[in-house]
């Protein structure tokens, strides 16, 4: 008796396009709270006891902002790359910059305001997660996604596969899309009226060009013939892990700079 085995192109060739889509989705989620466009002159004020992250009213120049804290006015005069000063209820309090990064609005730390805990404003946990720990989320997310793609690739290559008849076209399209998507993500998160960083992102070799090229290589290998043997599966998984980690990690750096996230 003869058994017929139906071979087809492997489904793992569909994995690389998932990454630029995830990158765009992350930019859309981040845009409303990006430091560069979330306020009109002041992003955040920290005190030793609490933080103020909303309610700022700023002068047209954006360098002087006021917010009501416990029924009294806190005024902060701050500009990126410059010293800051602050007054609370008519008395001077110490002030120092916390973030001096890119196109972000100023983030400062002032001295104690003497406000009781029950009168202190509350900071949403997600704001602290973005403002203080975004680097950890970025690195952990890139590594975790790389491992996930490696596992998915190894699982999907369990059997022999024929080459994808559109292998060359998919390779070219993947490379171009992966190159352009970080620039599109930058446009989503950067504030209007400021010098765009899209040009910088498009030509940055270390976090855009090289990772996009690796994504094209991964797409090309994923569309080739596969034997299904362990050695080939491990090689494909390793390629998926490296390409994913570098592309996602580098792509986030690109639009994080435009978003004004602190380094």
N, C-alpha and C positions, 0 to 999 in steps of 0.2 A: 504494500500500500504506500502510495506517495502522499506526503503532506505538503500542501502549498502554504508558503509563508508570504504574506503581503507586507511589502516594505514601503515605507513612505519617508518623506523628509521629517526630521525630528521636531517635536514641538518646542524644544529648547531654543530654537532660532527665534521664537517669539518673545524671549525674555529681555534682550537688550533694549527694545523700545519702551519697556516699562519704566526705565530709569529717568529719561528726560521728562516723561509724564509726571513722575513723582516729584521731580525738581520744580516743575511749574506749579504743581499743587501746593508744595511747601511755600513757594513765593506768594501765592494767593492768600494762604492762611496767615503768613507773617506780615503782609503789607499793612493791614489796619493798625498794627502795634509796633511797626518799625520805628526806632528812635528818630530817624531822619524825617518822618512825615506824621508822627503821632501827635505832635504839638506845634504851636506857632511861636516858639522861642525858648521854652524851657521843658526839658524832658522829665527830670526827676530830681527831688530834693530828699536827701537822707539826713536824719538826725540820729543821735546815739540811741534813741528809744524807738523811732518809727520812721516811716518814709511817706512822702507826699508824691503821688503819681498822677493826679488829675485835678482839675479845677483851676488851672493857671489862666490868668488874664494878662496878656503881654502887650506892651506898647508896639506901635507899628514897626519900630526898628527891631523889635524882638529881643533887645538886650536887657530890658527891665520888665520883670514879671511879678505879679502879686497873686497870692492865694490866701483864703481865709482858713486859719487853723484854730480850732477851739474858740471861735468868735472873735479872733484878733487877726490882724493882717500881717502876713509874712511877705516881705518884698526882697527879691533876689535880682541883683544886677550881674549878669554873666554873659560871656561871649567865649566861643571856642578858642583855645590857645591863648587865653588871657586870664588874669586874676579875676576873682569874683568878690562881691560884697553882699551882705544881707542885713536886714533890719526886721525885728519882730516886735510889734506893738510899740514902735518908736525907739527901741533900744538896739544898738548894734550887736550882732552875733558873728562869731567867726565863720568863715566860708572858705572852702577849698574845692577845686575841681576834682571830680572822680573820673570822668571820662573825657579824653581829649582826642576822640577818634573821628576821622573822616567827616562826612556830612551830617553827623548826629547833632541834635540839639543838646545844649549843655546839660550835664548831670552833675550836681554839686552835693557836697556834704556841709551842713552847717552845725553850729554848736547847739547844745541843749536849749530847748524852748521853754522848759519848765511846765510842759503840758501833762496833765494826769493821764494815766492809761485809758480811762473810760472816755476821755475827750479826744484821744489820738485817732487820726484817720486810719482806715484799714487798707492794706495793700493786698490785692488779689494774689493768690499763690502763683498763678500763671505768669504774672508780671515778674516776680522774683525768678521764676524758672527761666524766663527769657533773658532778663537783664543780667543776672548773676551767673547763670550756669549754662548759657547757650553753647559755650565751647565744649562742655562735657557732652551735651546732647548731640552736637555736631559730630564729634569724634566717635562717640558710642553708636550713633545712628549709622554712620558710614561703615564702621566695622561690622555692626550687626547685620546691616543690609548685605554686605559682601558675603558674610557667612551664609545668609539665607539664600542668596542667589547661587552660591556654590553647592549647597545642599539640593536646591531645586534642579540644578543642572545635572548633578550626579544621578538623581532619581529618574530624570527624564531620558537619560541615555543608557537605560538598562538593556536595550536591545539594539541590533544592527539597524542602521538608517541609510537611506539613499541620500545623495546630495540634493540640496534645494535647487530647483531649476532657475530660480531668481536670485541665486546667491550673490552675484556681482551687483545687481541693482540694490538689494537689501543692504549690502555692505556700504555702498556709496551713500544711500539715503540715511543710514544710521550715523555715519560719520558727519554728514552735513547737519543733520538735525541735532546731534549731540554738541556740535560746535555752536549752533545758533541759540539753543534753548537757554544757556546761562545768560546770554545777552537779553533775551526776552524776559527772563526772570528779573534781571536788573531793572528793566523798564517798569516792571510791575511794582517794585518796592521803592524805587528812588523818588524823592519828592519833585514836584513840578517847580520850574523856575530856577533850578540849579544846574550847574554844568554836569552833563550826563557822563556816566562812567562806562557806557556801553562800548565805546571804542577801546577802552583799556581792557575790558573783559574779553572782547573778540580776539585780541592779539596776545593775551597773557599765555605764555607757553606752559607754565608749570601747573596752573589749575584749570585750563580750558583746552588748549591745543593738544597737549600730550594725552590727557585723559580721553578726549574725543577720538584721537587716533587709536588708542587702546580699545575703545568701544567698537570702532569699526573692525579691528582685528578680531575681537571676540565674536562679532556678528558673522564675520567671514568663516571663522572656524566652526561656529555653531551651525552654519548652513552646509558644511561639508559632509562627506560620507562618514559614517561611524560604524565601528565594529561592535560596539557594546562591551568590549573587554574592560577589565578594571583599570588598566593603565591609561587607556583613552579617556575613561570617565573621570579619573583623578586629574588628568591634564586639563580637561574641559572645565572641571570644577575650580581648579586653581586659576585659570584664565578668567573665569567669571568673577571670582573673589577679588582679584587684583583690579580688573577693569571697573567693577562696581565701586569698590572702596575709593579708588582714585578719582573716578568721575563724580560720584555723589559728593565726596568730601571736597573736591576742588570746586565743583559747581556751587556749593553752599558758600564757600569763601568768596566767590565772585559777587554774588548778590548780597551777601552779608556786609561787604564793604559799602555798597551803595545804600543799604538799609541803615547804616550807621551803628551797627552792633559793636559794642566795645571789644577791643582785642585784649 
